[in-house]
Amino acid sequence: MPLVLVPHAAPGGPLAVDLAGILPDRVRGLAAMEIARLPIAADGRRCELGELFAVSGSADDDRIECRGDFSRVHRVGAGLAAGRIDVDGEVGRHAGEGMTGGTLAVTGSAGDWLACEMTGGAVHVGGRCGDNAAAALPGSPLGMRGGMVVVAGDAGGLAGARMRRGVLAIGGACGAAAAFEMRAGTVVVAGAVGGHPAAGMRRGSLVLLRSTPQLPPTFSRGAAWTPTFLPLLLRRLAAAGIAATLPGRWRQWHGDLLTGGRGEVWCPEAS
């Protein structure tokens, strides 16, 4: 049986709960009563986990289940290195921040900064996510550096900003400045993409499955063809729940020329 966390239904509860440190590998071997006494933060004050959550089961199988409304609970799965965390519902900001391994699965939506600066593991969100998914934290030069993040719905702005490695796949639309200042890696967007995509891109790939973007003028038009890696990538995404029909040909764009021009944007060739 996994460790199960259920928020207490208390009116006037905290506006923000920080669940950092509650991870499968850190609570493995502890009884539920011991886990309930672990320190967390709520509205900036220290408290015990059991003050805000009903705690049952154990993490001896390296699994944690979060059941209920976690939309005000932040940093769920932050620093996850192994095991699995399942959230049955919505989750707050910074979910999966700095993950190095393991799996975080959210059935609902996630807040801003999903999987920011993640270096390994897998994140799957069944709904939408906020701004800065797989991006760099303020003042940091690098965002996501490994692993795979799949968002079934829409994503906010700055998705994949300063991303260095890994795959970010968005099943819906995406806000402005996707792949902003991207260093390397792959961002895939199945729906419409907002303004200024790939601005400042140095390397990496932005793959747009259905839309033709309004790229900055510092991108140059490339050839129309179908490289072998794109069908392989789409088959991998289909296995993760994001299906797309291959166009006849792909249009390649090179840029951002202001930062070396070694990045690439792929979109369906206009008929």
N, C-alpha and C positions, 0 to 999 in steps of 0.2 A: 504494500500500500504506500502511495506517495505521501509526502508532507502536504497537508491541505491548509490553506489560509483563506479565511472568510472574514471580511470586515464586519465589525460590530455595527448594528443599525442604530446608531446614536445620533439624535438631532443635534445640530450645532457642533458637529465634529470638526476636526482640523481641516484647513483648506489645502494643505500640502503635506504629504507624508513621504519621507525619503526612506526607501527600502534597501538602500545599498548595503551590501554585506550579507544579505540573506540569500545564500547560494547553496546548491546541493552539496558541493564538496566541502563547504565550511560547516554545515550542520549535520553531515553524515555521522551516524553513531550516537547522536544526542536524542534523548527522550523528548516528547512533546512539551513537557513542563519545563525542561531546560531551554528549549528553543524559545518558548514564550517569554523567557526572562532576558533574551538577547536585546541589546540596545539598538534603537532606531531613532529617527528624528521626526518630529511633527511640528510644523510651523516654527521651525528653528529651535525647538527645545528637545532635550533628550527624554526619551521614555522607553518603556519596554514593549516588545512586539505584542505581547499578550494583552496590553492595555487597549489596543486598537483592533486586534484580530483574534478570532477564534482559531486556535492551533490544534491540529489533530494529525495522527499518523506519524510517519518518520520519513527521512530522506535516504534510507538505507539502499533504496533502488535508484538513487541519484535523480529523483524527480520531485518537483514542487508543482502543485496545482494552486492557482489563484482563482477563486470563485467569487463572483459578485462585482460590485462597481469599484474598479481600480483607476478610474479616470483622474482622481486626485492623488494617486500613488505614483511616485516618480522613481526613476533609476531601477526599475524592476529588471533583474538580469544584468545590471551593470557589472562588468568585470567577470562575467560567466566564463569559466575555463573548461568545464566538462558537465555532463548531465543534461537535463532538460527541464525547462520551465514552461508550463502551459497557463495561459491567461484566458479564462472563459468570459470574455467581455472586453471592455475597453481598458486601456492602460495610459498612464500619463507620460510626461516628458522623460527624455533620456533613457528610454527602455533599450537595453542591450548596449549601452555605452561602453566602449572599451572591451567588448567581448574578445576572447582569444580562442574559444572553442565552445562546444555544446550547441544546444538548440533552444531558441526562444520562439514560441508559437502563440499568437494572439488571434482569437477568433473575431474580435471587433476591431476598432480603430486605435491608433496610437497617436500620441502628441508630438510636439516638436523634438528635434534632435534624436530621432530613432537611429540606433546603431551608429552613432557618431564615433569616429575614430576606432571602429571595430577592426580587429586584425585577423580574426578567424572565427569559424563557426557558421551557423545558419540562423536567419531570422525570417519568419513568415507572418505577415499581417493580413488577416482576412478582409479588413475594411480599408479605410484610408489612413494617411499619416499626415502630420503637419510639416512645417518648414525644416530645412536642414537635415533631411534624412541622409545618413551615411556621409555626413559632411565633417568639416574641421570645427573644433570648438573655437570660440573667439581668441584670437592671438596665436593660434596654432597653424603651422604651415601645411599640415597634412590631415586629410580626412580619413575615410575608410582605407585600410591597407591590406585587406584580405577577407575571404569568406564570401557569403552570398546572402543578399537581402531581397526578399520578394514581397511586394505590396500589391495586393489584389485590386485595390481601388485607386483613387486619386492620391496625388502627393502635392505638397505645398511647394513653395519656392526654394531655390538653392539646393535642390536635390543633387547629391554627389559633389558638392562644392569641395575643391581641392582634394578630390579622391585620388589615391595613389595606386590602389590595386583592388581586385575583387570584382563582383558583379552586383549591381543594383538594378532590379527589374520592377517596373511600375506597370500594373495592368490597366490603369485608367489614364486620366489626363495628368499633366504635370504643370506646376506653376512656373514663374519666371526664373531665368538664369539657371536652368538645369546644366549640370557639369561645369559650373563656373570655376575658372582657373584650375581645371582638371589636370592632374599630373600623369595619370595612367589609369588602367582599369576599363570597365565597361558599364555604361548606363543605358538601359533599354526602356523606352517609353512606348506603350501600346496605343495611347490616345493622343489627344492634342497636346502640344507643348507651348508654354508661355513665351513671352518675349525674351530676347537676348540669350538664346541657348548657346552654350559652349563659349561664352565670352571669356577671353583670357586663357583658353585651353592651351596647354603645352604639349601633352601627349594624351593617348587614350582614345576611346571610341564612344560616341553617342549614337545609338541606333534608334531610329524613329520608325516604328512599324507601319503606321498608317498616315502620318501627317507629313506635309512638306513645310519645312520651317522657314521663317524669315530670319536668316542668319545675319550676323554682323557683316558689314562690307569688307572686313579683314579676312574673309574666307574665300578661297578660290575654288572654282568649279572643277571637279575631277571627272573621271571616266564613269560611264554607266556599265556595270557588270555585276556578276554575282560571285564573290569570293567564297571559297569552300568553308571558311569558319562560320559564316552567318547561318546556313542551314543547321550546322552542328549546334550552334548557340540556341537557335529556336527550338530544337528538339529537347535540349536541356531545360528550357523554360517551360515547354509544354508539360514535361514531367513534373514541374513545380506548380502547374495550374494556370499558366499564362499561355494561351494558344494564339497563334497568328498564322495567317495565310501568306505564303511567300509570294511577293510580287514577281512579275516577269524579270525585271532587272532592278538593280539598286543604283542610285546615284550617290557618288562619293564626293565629299567636299573636304578640302584641306584647310587647316587653320589651327589656332588663330595666328595669322601671319605676324602680328605684333609680338608674339611670344615664341617665335621659331617655326610655326606652321607645321608641326609634326603630329598634330591631332587629326582626327577624322570624324566626320558626321556622315551617317548613312541614312538614306530615306528612299521610299519607293520612287522610281523614275516616273515622272509625270507622263501621262498618255498623250 
